[in-house]
Amino acid sequence: MLMIAECSSQVRQWATAVLAGAPAVRRTQYMPGVGHHMWNGLDDNDDRAAAVITAFLQDEPAPLPDHPTREEIPAFLRDHR
């Protein structure tokens, strides 16, 4: 699983490079509203990150859509999401 926080464009490019080059990545979880640190204690960020990780480890459906997919990388980067 690859978790992508909503942060700088450069970090998103690094994360999507991992997604593009690692066929073993089965799930991608984009965490909107989360800055450079997913575990920051702000709002519900810690709970959302924990839910994503727990679902993955228990092989349950993701609480967030699988996004971006490999096919969505160009649009994801272009749209600055």
NULUM-202990 format. One line per field, with one value per residue (C-alpha): x, y, z. Coordinates in steps of 0.2 Angstrom, whole numbers, always signed. Layout:
<recs>
x: (X ...)
y: (Y ...)
z: (Z ...)
</recs>
This chain:
<recs>
x: (+0 +6 -1 +0 -3 -9 +7 +20 +20 +38 +33 +17 +29 +40 +26 +18 +35 +35 +17 +22 +38 +32 +20 +18 +8 -9 -18 -15 -23 -23 -26 -34 -32 -16 +0 +18 +14 +0 +1 -1 -15 -25 -44 -47 -30 -24 -40 -41 -23 -26 -41 -32 -18 -29 -40 -25 -17 -34 -36 -52 -59 -51 -60 -55 -55 -40 -33 -23 -21 -7 -17 -22 -5 -3 -20 -16 +0 -7 -22 -11 -22)
y: (+0 +18 +32 +49 +65 +81 +90 +98 +94 +87 +74 +69 +66 +55 +45 +43 +37 +24 +19 +19 +8 -4 -17 -24 -9 -15 +0 +18 +30 +48 +58 +75 +88 +80 +89 +82 +72 +60 +58 +76 +76 +88 +86 +67 +64 +51 +42 +42 +36 +22 +16 +15 +5 -6 -10 -14 -26 -35 -37 -27 -15 +2 +16 +28 +25 +17 +33 +38 +22 +20 +26 +42 +47 +60 +68 +67 +77 +89 +94 +97 +86)
z: (+0 -4 +6 -1 +9 +2 +2 -10 -28 -27 -14 -25 -39 -29 -22 -40 -46 -33 -39 -57 -54 -41 -48 -30 -24 -23 -15 -16 -3 -6 +11 +7 +20 +27 +26 +26 +42 +42 +61 +65 +78 +68 +65 +61 +52 +64 +64 +45 +44 +56 +47 +31 +38 +48 +33 +23 +36 +39 +20 +21 +8 +9 +18 +4 -15 -23 -29 -39 -49 -61 -75 -66 -62 -76 -71 -53 -55 -68 -57 -42 -31)
</recs>
